Amino acid sequence: MIIGYARVSTQDQNRALQLDALKAAGCEQIFQEAATGKFRERPELTACLRSLRQGDTLVVWKLDRLARSLKDLVEMVHDLNQRGVGFRSLTEAIDTTSTGGRLVFHIFGALAEFEHNLIRERTLAGLAAARARGRKGGRKPVLSKADIKKAAAMLTDPSITKTEVAKHFGVSRVTLNAALVRDAASSTLPIGRGQVL
């Protein structure tokens, strides 16, 4: 069975071009969606993918109608291939049921992996450059140095519990403990009552 999938964005509400092309390609059933590609939740696409059986072929008017990125596209087509489902894109003239079409998708897969590795290398290089300039990665601490000193001072009073101090600063006991231990390890601040995990 040849099944089509058509998607129009909110900016381009004219489905006629896609539907005409899909019907001309012999689609017996067409799933239609009006949503931008950036949304993960696309119920018609989900229903379309679920309806496909071994020996079927999924047809789209253009590659960008199906996936949001090259990586997503390669993963989706690989999944279809594993299920014995063919894939055709009319505009790009790609057909994974042919030898040439499979070759094109192997190249797409290699490009997606290359793109992933490039992003990873750039991220690592950026982090290394930031560390060389004295910047540390990760999110900012919830408690400032002044807050930690105040918390330690409050904990020297035996009538104040660690839970009360944590509540005062709007953090959990675990966060307070971690901040106190980290501060004690990096300074000469005396550890008050109940500051050790």
Protein Blocks (a to p, Z undefined) as FASTA:
>chain_A
ZZddddddfklmcfklmmmmmmmnopabdcdddddfklmblfklmmmmmmpcghiacddf
bfklmpmbfklmmmmmmmmmmnopacddfklopafkbmklmmmmmmmmmmmmmmmmmmmm
mmmmmmmmmmmnopaedjddfbdfklmmmmmmmmmpmkbcfklmmmmnopafklmmmmmm
mmmmmmcbdcdehkaZZ
